Amino acid sequence: MSSIGLNKVSVGGTSGSNEINLSKWLILTIVNWHVHHRHNSL
């Protein structure tokens, strides 16, 4: 999983867009985790 992400970052165009994509992915992952965690807590 992490190796695929590193390949995407190295192959992708500008580092700026890669950072934006990475931050979006992190935000989505954290939001999804919180939603599932909260649902499981209830």
N, C-alpha and C positions, 0 to 999 in steps of 0.2 A: 504493500500500500504506500509506504513512505517513499520507496524507490520510484514508483510510478509518478508520484508528486514531484520528486526531484527531477525526473526526466522531463516532465511537462515544463517545469520552471526553466531548465537549461535550454530546451528546444524552443520555448515560446519567444515572441518578439522582444519587446522592451521590458526592462525590469519593472517599470512603473505599472504596466498592465498586469504583470504577474503578481505584484504585491497586492493590487486591488482584488484580483481573483482569489488570492490566498486569504485575504481578510474577509471577503464575502463568504468563502467556504468555512472559515473558522466561525464566523457569526452564525451561519446557518446551522453548523454542527452544534454550537453551544445552545442555540435556541431550541433545536430539536431535542437535545439532551434534557434541557430544563422541562420541556413540555412532557416528555415521557416520564421523567423523574417525578414531576408533580402528579401526573396521572397515576403512577404506581403508588405514590404516597397516599393518595385519597383511597 
